[in-house]
């Protein structure tokens, strides 16, 4: 049996930075977000193929990484509208 391994790094071209309520956050591209939603729907219907399970796992891992990094960035800066000179000057 051949094992297919999708790594989160294979999705690097699907990463973007988007400004949300004054915060610059890591986000999925629109196409990757849609793909994740499609895969989740197929998973709910118990219709995922082995390759899709691996793909969803990679997307899920990337999502967890983004969530953690975004939370760390927000926690370090309580006021997204202030600049470094105001906080450290």
N, CA, C and O atoms as a printed pandas DataFrame, in Angstrom:
     atom_number atom_name residue_name chain_id  residue_number  x_coord  y_coord  z_coord
0              1         N          UNK        A               1    0.837   -1.189    0.000
1              2        CA          UNK        A               1    0.000    0.000    0.000
2              3         C          UNK        A               1    0.880    1.250    0.000
3              4         O          UNK        A               1    1.827    1.345    0.781
4              5         N          UNK        A               2    0.573    2.192   -0.862
5              6        CA          UNK        A               2    1.319    3.441   -0.967
6              7         C          UNK        A               2    0.677    4.465   -0.050
7              8         O          UNK        A               2   -0.534    4.681   -0.090
8              9         N          UNK        A               3    1.495    5.086    0.769
9             10        CA          UNK        A               3    0.999    6.100    1.689
10            11         C          UNK        A               3    1.202    7.488    1.092
11            12         O          UNK        A               3    2.299    7.819    0.641
12            13         N          UNK        A               4    0.172    8.281    1.089
13            14        CA          UNK        A               4    0.244    9.644    0.575
14            15         C          UNK        A               4    0.344   10.580    1.770
15            16         O          UNK        A               4   -0.505   10.558    2.662
16            17         N          UNK        A               5    1.378   11.395    1.781
17            18        CA          UNK        A               5    1.582   12.310    2.901
18            19         C          UNK        A               5    1.497   13.737    2.397
19            20         O          UNK        A               5    2.363   14.187    1.647
20            21         N          UNK        A               6    0.472   14.439    2.799
21            22        CA          UNK        A               6    0.354   15.863    2.497
22            23         C          UNK        A               6    0.881   16.635    3.683
23            24         O          UNK        A               6    0.426   16.444    4.811
24            25         N          UNK        A               7    1.829   17.498    3.433
25            26        CA          UNK        A               7    2.402   18.319    4.490
26            27         C          UNK        A               7    1.785   19.710    4.422
27            28         O          UNK        A               7    1.463   20.194    3.337
28            29         N          UNK        A               8    1.621   20.351    5.568
29            30        CA          UNK        A               8    1.112   21.731    5.549
30            31         C          UNK        A               8    1.953   22.645    4.659
31            32         O          UNK        A               8    1.422   23.575    4.052
32            33         N          UNK        A               9    3.254   22.391    4.578
33            34        CA          UNK        A               9    4.107   23.243    3.739
34            35         C          UNK        A               9    3.762   23.140    2.260
35            36         O          UNK        A               9    4.122   24.023    1.481
36            37         N          UNK        A              10    3.075   22.084    1.865
37            38        CA          UNK        A              10    2.666   21.968    0.464
38            39         C          UNK        A              10    1.558   22.966    0.124
39            40         O          UNK        A              10    1.221   23.153   -1.046
40            41         N          UNK        A              11    1.000   23.600    1.141
41            42        CA          UNK        A              11   -0.084   24.568    0.948
42            43         C          UNK        A              11    0.393   26.012    1.070
43            44         O          UNK        A              11   -0.424   26.928    1.160
44            45         N          UNK        A              12    1.701   26.220    1.072
45            46        CA          UNK        A              12    2.261   27.552    1.324
46            47         C          UNK        A              12    1.747   28.603    0.341
47            48         O          UNK        A              12    1.631   29.776    0.694
48            49         N          UNK        A              13    1.443   28.197   -0.869
49            50        CA          UNK        A              13    0.922   29.137   -1.863
50            51         C          UNK        A              13   -0.520   29.557   -1.568
51            52         O          UNK        A              13   -1.050   30.453   -2.226
52            53         N          UNK        A              14   -1.150   28.923   -0.594
53            54        CA          UNK        A              14   -2.538   29.226   -0.221
54            55         C          UNK        A              14   -2.627   30.096    1.041
55            56         O          UNK        A              14   -3.701   30.237    1.625
56            57         N          UNK        A              15   -1.506   30.671    1.452
57            58        CA          UNK        A              15   -1.458   31.494    2.661
58            59         C          UNK        A              15   -1.513   32.962    2.283
59            60         O          UNK        A              15   -0.853   33.395    1.339
60            61         N          UNK        A              16   -2.296   33.719    3.017
61            62        CA          UNK        A              16   -2.311   35.160    2.802
62            63         C          UNK        A              16   -2.377   35.851    4.163
63            64         O          UNK        A              16   -2.688   35.229    5.179
64            65         N          UNK        A              17   -2.084   37.124    4.158
65            66        CA          UNK        A              17   -2.204   37.935    5.369
66            67         C          UNK        A              17   -3.310   38.936    5.099
67            68         O          UNK        A              17   -3.303   39.643    4.091
68            69         N          UNK        A              18   -4.250   38.981    6.009
69            70        CA          UNK        A              18   -5.428   39.827    5.828
70            71         C          UNK        A              18   -5.608   40.703    7.060
71            72         O          UNK        A              18   -5.403   40.261    8.191
72            73         N          UNK        A              19   -5.990   41.940    6.823
73            74        CA          UNK        A              19   -6.252   42.846    7.933
74            75         C          UNK        A              19   -7.702   42.657    8.382
75            76         O          UNK        A              19   -8.637   42.815    7.596
76            77         N          UNK        A              20   -7.866   42.315    9.659
77            78        CA          UNK        A              20   -9.182   42.057   10.238
78            79         C          UNK        A              20   -9.293   42.870   11.523
79            80         O          UNK        A              20   -8.554   42.622   12.476
80            81         N          UNK        A              21  -10.204   43.835   11.560
81            82        CA          UNK        A              21  -10.393   44.686   12.736
82            83         C          UNK        A              21   -9.086   45.284   13.241
83            84         O          UNK        A              21   -8.853   45.351   14.448
84            85         N          UNK        A              22   -8.243   45.712   12.327
85            86        CA          UNK        A              22   -6.990   46.349   12.710
86            87         C          UNK        A              22   -5.839   45.386   12.920
87            88         O          UNK        A              22   -4.705   45.825   13.112
88            89         N          UNK        A              23   -6.093   44.099   12.891
89            90        CA          UNK        A              23   -5.048   43.093   13.093
90            91         C          UNK        A              23   -4.639   42.525   11.745
91            92         O          UNK        A              23   -5.488   42.288   10.885
92            93         N          UNK        A              24   -3.344   42.306   11.554
93            94        CA          UNK        A              24   -2.867   41.572   10.383
94            95         C          UNK        A              24   -2.757   40.107   10.797
95            96         O          UNK        A              24   -1.955   39.750   11.660
96            97         N          UNK        A              25   -3.587   39.258   10.161
97            98        CA          UNK        A              25   -3.669   37.858   10.552
98            99         C          UNK        A              25   -3.372   36.931    9.385
99           100         O          UNK        A              25   -3.651   37.253    8.230
100          101         N          UNK        A              26   -2.804   35.781    9.702
101          102        CA          UNK        A              26   -2.619   34.741    8.703
102          103         C          UNK        A              26   -3.973   34.125    8.407
103          104         O          UNK        A              26   -4.730   33.804    9.323
104          105         N          UNK        A              27   -4.276   33.961    7.140
105          106        CA          UNK        A              27   -5.564   33.399    6.715
106          107         C          UNK        A              27   -5.328   32.435    5.556
107          108         O          UNK        A              27   -4.274   32.450    4.919
108          109         N          UNK        A              28   -6.329   31.598    5.298
109          110        CA          UNK        A              28   -6.331   30.760    4.112
110          111         C          UNK        A              28   -6.805   31.589    2.929
111          112         O          UNK        A              28   -7.593   32.521    3.090
112          113         N          UNK        A              29   -6.325   31.250    1.750
113          114        CA          UNK        A              29   -6.887   31.861    0.547
114          115         C          UNK        A              29   -8.343   31.420    0.453
115          116         O          UNK        A              29   -8.759   30.460    1.101
116          117         N          UNK        A              30   -9.096   32.127   -0.351
117          118        CA          UNK        A              30  -10.512   31.781   -0.520
118          119         C          UNK        A              30  -10.670   30.359   -1.055
119          120         O          UNK        A              30  -11.560   29.624   -0.628
120          121         N          UNK        A              31   -9.797   29.978   -1.994
121          122        CA          UNK        A              31   -9.905   28.637   -2.573
122          123         C          UNK        A              31   -9.589   27.540   -1.554
123          124         O          UNK        A              31  -10.233   26.491   -1.556
124          125         N          UNK        A              32   -8.607   27.775   -0.687
125          126        CA          UNK        A              32   -8.292   26.772    0.339
126          127         C          UNK        A              32   -9.403   26.699    1.376
127          128         O          UNK        A              32   -9.739   25.612    1.848
128          129         N          UNK        A              33   -9.969   27.830    1.732
129          130        CA          UNK        A              33  -11.082   27.843    2.685
130          131         C          UNK        A              33  -12.266   27.035    2.126
131          132         O          UNK        A              33  -12.886   26.248    2.842
132          133         N          UNK        A              34  -12.563   27.240    0.855
133          134        CA          UNK        A              34  -13.652   26.500    0.219
134          135         C          UNK        A              34  -13.345   25.009    0.155
135          136         O          UNK        A              34  -14.228   24.178    0.374
136          137         N          UNK        A              35  -12.094   24.672   -0.145
137          138        CA          UNK        A              35  -11.708   23.259   -0.211
138          139         C          UNK        A              35  -11.861   22.599    1.152
139          140         O          UNK        A              35  -12.363   21.479    1.245
140          141         N          UNK        A              36  -11.433   23.281    2.212
141          142        CA          UNK        A              36  -11.574   22.733    3.554
142          143         C          UNK        A              36  -13.045   22.471    3.872
143          144         O          UNK        A              36  -13.391   21.429    4.428
144          145         N          UNK        A              37  -13.901   23.421    3.515
145          146        CA          UNK        A              37  -15.333   23.252    3.772
146          147         C          UNK        A              37  -15.914   22.081    2.985
147          148         O          UNK        A              37  -16.756   21.344    3.498
148          149         N          UNK        A              38  -15.463   21.906    1.734
149          150        CA          UNK        A              38  -15.911   20.759    0.937
150          151         C          UNK        A              38  -15.498   19.443    1.584
151          152         O          UNK        A              38  -16.289   18.505    1.683
152          153         N          UNK        A              39  -14.250   19.392    2.018
153          154        CA          UNK        A              39  -13.752   18.166    2.642
154          155         C          UNK        A              39  -14.477   17.872    3.952
155          156         O          UNK        A              39  -14.762   16.714    4.257
156          157         N          UNK        A              40  -14.775   18.911    4.725
157          158        CA          UNK        A              40  -15.498   18.705    5.975
158          159         C          UNK        A              40  -16.908   18.179    5.715
159          160         O          UNK        A              40  -17.405   17.335    6.462
160          161         N          UNK        A              41  -17.550   18.673    4.663
161          162        CA          UNK        A              41  -18.881   18.171    4.300
162          163         C          UNK        A              41  -18.817   16.700    3.898
163          164         O          UNK        A              41  -19.667   15.899    4.287
164          165         N          UNK        A              42  -17.797   16.359    3.115
165          166        CA          UNK        A              42  -17.633   14.965    2.709
166          167         C          UNK        A              42  -17.342   14.075    3.911
167          168         O          UNK        A              42  -17.797   12.933    3.971
168          169         N          UNK        A              43  -16.577   14.609    4.874
169          170        CA          UNK        A              43  -16.272   13.838    6.084
170          171         C          UNK        A              43  -17.554   13.578    6.878
171          172         O          UNK        A              43  -17.767   12.470    7.370
172          173         N          UNK        A              44  -18.401   14.594    7.001
173          174        CA          UNK        A              44  -19.682   14.425    7.703
174          175         C          UNK        A              44  -20.528   13.342    7.053
175          176         O          UNK        A              44  -21.228   12.593    7.735
176          177         N          UNK        A              45  -20.455   13.265    5.722
177          178        CA          UNK        A              45  -21.237   12.276    4.974
178          179         C          UNK        A              45  -20.492   10.937    4.869
179          180         O          UNK        A              45  -20.967   10.012    4.211
180          181         N          UNK        A              46  -19.330   10.838    5.515
181          182        CA          UNK        A              46  -18.506    9.631    5.490
182          183         C          UNK        A              46  -18.166    9.215    4.054
183          184         O          UNK        A              46  -18.287    8.049    3.680
184          185         N          UNK        A              47  -17.735   10.213    3.258
185          186        CA          UNK        A              47  -17.430    9.972    1.852
186          187         C          UNK        A              47  -16.015   10.379    1.465
187          188         O          UNK        A              47  -15.728   10.547    0.280
188          189         N          UNK        A              48  -15.119   10.543    2.448
189          190        CA          UNK        A              48  -13.748   10.937    2.136
190          191         C          UNK        A              48  -12.933    9.754    1.621
191          192         O          UNK        A              48  -13.007    8.655    2.170
192          193         N          UNK        A              49  -12.157    9.986    0.565
193          194        CA          UNK        A              49  -11.197    8.997    0.085
194          195         C          UNK        A              49   -9.907    9.176    0.884
195          196         O          UNK        A              49   -9.720   10.200    1.540
196          197         N          UNK        A              50   -9.028    8.193    0.832
197          198        CA          UNK        A              50   -7.785    8.224    1.616
198          199         C          UNK        A              50   -6.965    9.481    1.336
199          200         O          UNK        A              50   -6.426   10.089    2.261
200          201         N          UNK        A              51   -6.870    9.875    0.063
201          202        CA          UNK        A              51   -6.096   11.070   -0.283
202          203         C          UNK        A              51   -6.714   12.316    0.332
203          204         O          UNK        A              51   -6.006   13.238    0.737
204          205         N          UNK        A              52   -8.042   12.335    0.397
205          206        CA          UNK        A              52   -8.739   13.490    0.958
206          207         C          UNK        A              52   -8.587   13.553    2.474
207          208         O          UNK        A              52   -8.561   14.639    3.053
208          209         N          UNK        A              53   -8.485   12.394    3.115
209          210        CA          UNK        A              53   -8.246   12.371    4.560
210          211         C          UNK        A              53   -6.898   13.021    4.850
211          212         O          UNK        A              53   -6.781   13.842    5.760
212          213         N          UNK        A              54   -5.881   12.650    4.073
213          214        CA          UNK        A              54   -4.551   13.231    4.246
214          215         C          UNK        A              54   -4.559   14.730    3.960
215          216         O          UNK        A              54   -3.907   15.504    4.662
216          217         N          UNK        A              55   -5.286   15.129    2.945
217          218        CA          UNK        A              55   -5.389   16.553    2.587
218          219         C          UNK        A              55   -6.070   17.336    3.709
219          220         O          UNK        A              55   -5.606   18.411    4.087
220          221         N          UNK        A              56   -7.160   16.802    4.235
221          222        CA          UNK        A              56   -7.871   17.468    5.326
222          223         C          UNK        A              56   -7.001   17.540    6.578
223          224         O          UNK        A              56   -7.035   18.538    7.297
224          225         N          UNK        A              57   -6.225   16.497    6.843
225          226        CA          UNK        A              57   -5.311   16.516    7.991
226          227         C          UNK        A              57   -4.281   17.629    7.850
227          228         O          UNK        A              57   -3.986   18.328    8.819
228          229         N          UNK        A              58   -3.729   17.798    6.642
229          230        CA          UNK        A              58   -2.728   18.848    6.412
230          231         C          UNK        A              58   -3.346   20.229    6.575
231          232         O          UNK        A              58   -2.750   21.112    7.192
232          233         N          UNK        A              59   -4.533   20.414    6.026
233          234        CA          UNK        A              59   -5.225   21.702    6.157
234          235         C          UNK        A              59   -5.551   21.970    7.629
235          236         O          UNK        A              59   -5.390   23.091    8.111
236          237         N          UNK        A              60   -6.003   20.950    8.328
237          238        CA          UNK        A              60   -6.332   21.102    9.751
238          239         C          UNK        A              60   -5.115   21.474   10.580
239          240         O          UNK        A              60   -5.211   22.304   11.484
240          241         N          UNK        A              61   -3.965   20.867   10.279
241          242        CA          UNK        A              61   -2.743   21.206   11.003
242          243         C          UNK        A              61   -2.343   22.652   10.740
243          244         O          UNK        A              61   -1.953   23.369   11.661
244          245         N          UNK        A              62   -2.439   23.078    9.489
245          246        CA          UNK        A              62   -2.128   24.459    9.145
246          247         C          UNK        A              62   -3.089   25.418    9.849
247          248         O          UNK        A              62   -2.677   26.484   10.306
248          249         N          UNK        A              63   -4.344   25.051    9.937
249          250        CA          UNK        A              63   -5.336   25.863   10.633
250          251         C          UNK        A              63   -4.981   26.011   12.115
251          252         O          UNK        A              63   -5.097   27.101   12.675
252          253         N          UNK        A              64   -4.554   24.927   12.743
253          254        CA          UNK        A              64   -4.150   24.992   14.163
254          255         C          UNK        A              64   -2.927   25.888   14.344
255          256         O          UNK        A              64   -2.850   26.652   15.305
256          257         N          UNK        A              65   -1.966   25.792   13.413
257          258        CA          UNK        A              65   -0.767   26.636   13.484
258          259         C          UNK        A              65   -1.151   28.103   13.354
259          260         O          UNK        A              65   -0.685   28.938   14.131
260          261         N          UNK        A              66   -2.005   28.427   12.371
261          262        CA          UNK        A              66   -2.440   29.810   12.171
262          263         C          UNK        A              66   -3.177   30.333   13.396
263          264         O          UNK        A              66   -2.943   31.460   13.834
264          265         N          UNK        A              67   -4.051   29.531   13.936
265          266        CA          UNK        A              67   -4.814   29.954   15.113
266          267         C          UNK        A              67   -3.871   30.289   16.263
267          268         O          UNK        A              67   -4.060   31.289   16.956
268          269         N          UNK        A              68   -2.866   29.460   16.462
269          270        CA          UNK        A              68   -1.903   29.696   17.545
270          271         C          UNK        A              68   -1.071   30.957   17.296
271          272         O          UNK        A              68   -0.918   31.788   18.192
272          273         N          UNK        A              69   -0.540   31.098   16.092
273          274        CA          UNK        A              69    0.283   32.274   15.778
274          275         C          UNK        A              69   -0.549   33.554   15.867
275          276         O          UNK        A              69   -0.102   34.545   16.444
276          277         N          UNK        A              70   -1.752   33.536   15.300
277          278        CA          UNK        A              70   -2.607   34.722   15.349
278          279         C          UNK        A              70   -2.945   35.096   16.780
279          280         O          UNK        A              70   -2.951   36.278   17.121
280          281         N          UNK        A              71   -3.225   34.115   17.624
281          282        CA          UNK        A              71   -3.530   34.387   19.038
282          283         C          UNK        A              71   -2.317   34.979   19.751
283          284         O          UNK        A              71   -2.459   35.883   20.574
284          285         N          UNK        A              72   -1.133   34.474   19.440
285          286        CA          UNK        A              72    0.086   35.018   20.052
286          287         C          UNK        A              72    0.305   36.467   19.637
287          288         O          UNK        A              72    0.667   37.304   20.464
288          289         N          UNK        A              73    0.086   36.767   18.355
289          290        CA          UNK        A              73    0.281   38.135   17.877
290          291         C          UNK        A              73   -0.717   39.085   18.520
291          292         O          UNK        A              73   -0.348   40.191   18.912
292          293         N          UNK        A              74   -1.958   38.678   18.632
293          294        CA          UNK        A              74   -2.982   39.523   19.243
294          295         C          UNK        A              74   -2.680   39.732   20.726
295          296         O          UNK        A              74   -2.841   40.837   21.243
296          297         N          UNK        A              75   -2.247   38.685   21.404
297          298        CA          UNK        A              75   -1.956   38.780   22.842
298          299         C          UNK        A              75   -0.793   39.729   23.134
299          300         O          UNK        A              75   -0.730   40.318   24.213
300          301         N          UNK        A              76    0.116   39.879   22.189
301          302        CA          UNK        A              76    1.269   40.766   22.392
302          303         C          UNK        A              76    0.930   42.228   22.177
303          304         O          UNK        A              76    1.698   43.100   22.585
304          305         N          UNK        A              77   -0.184   42.516   21.556
305          306        CA          UNK        A              77   -0.539   43.893   21.220
306          307         C          UNK        A              77   -2.023   44.103   21.488
307          308         O          UNK        A              77   -2.862   43.807   20.637
308          309         N          UNK        A              78   -2.346   44.619   22.681
309          310        CA          UNK        A              78   -3.752   44.754   23.048
310          311         C          UNK        A              78   -4.476   45.838   22.266
311          312         O          UNK        A              78   -5.698   45.770   22.135
312          313         N          UNK        A              79   -3.778   46.827   21.745
313          314        CA          UNK        A              79   -4.418   47.880   20.968
314          315         C          UNK        A              79   -3.886   47.842   19.542
315          316         O          UNK        A              79   -2.793   48.349   19.287
316          317         N          UNK        A              80   -4.632   47.251   18.602
317          318        CA          UNK        A              80   -4.119   47.105   17.248
318          319         C          UNK        A              80   -3.955   48.417   16.512
319          320         O          UNK        A              80   -3.298   48.449   15.471
320          321         N          UNK        A              81   -4.526   49.497   17.010
321          322        CA          UNK        A              81   -4.442   50.767   16.305
322          323         C          UNK        A              81   -3.277   51.638   16.781
323          324         O          UNK        A              81   -2.992   52.672   16.178
324          325         N          UNK        A              82   -2.610   51.230   17.851
325          326        CA          UNK        A              82   -1.458   52.005   18.296
326          327         C          UNK        A              82   -0.217   51.535   17.559
327          328         O          UNK        A              82   -0.130   50.374   17.159
328          329         N          UNK        A              83    0.750   52.441   17.376
329          330        CA          UNK        A              83    1.976   52.031   16.716
330          331         C          UNK        A              83    3.076   51.871   17.748
331          332         O          UNK        A              83    2.890   52.244   18.906
332          333         N          UNK        A              84    4.219   51.323   17.352
333          334        CA          UNK        A              84    5.309   51.027   18.273
334          335         C          UNK        A              84    5.823   52.262   18.995
335          336         O          UNK        A              84    6.211   52.167   20.159
336          337         N          UNK        A              85    5.838   53.432   18.333
337          338        CA          UNK        A              85    6.342   54.644   18.983
338          339         C          UNK        A              85    5.486   55.013   20.175
339          340         O          UNK        A              85    6.005   55.461   21.197
340          341         N          UNK        A              86    4.183   54.830   20.060
341          342        CA          UNK        A              86    3.301   55.178   21.179
342          343         C          UNK        A              86    3.487   54.222   22.344
343          344         O          UNK        A              86    3.450   54.647   23.499
344          345         N          UNK        A              87    3.685   52.956   22.069
345          346        CA          UNK        A              87    3.808   51.959   23.140
346          347         C          UNK        A              87    5.189   51.949   23.760
347          348         O          UNK        A              87    5.318   51.747   24.967
348          349         N          UNK        A              88    6.233   52.165   22.956
349          350        CA          UNK        A              88    7.579   52.016   23.460
350          351         C          UNK        A              88    8.328   53.346   23.547
351          352         O          UNK        A              88    9.445   53.381   24.063
352          353         N          UNK        A              89    7.740   54.440   23.054
353          354        CA          UNK        A              89    8.445   55.704   22.990
354          355         C          UNK        A              89    8.237   56.465   24.191
355          356         O          UNK        A              89    8.760   57.572   24.319
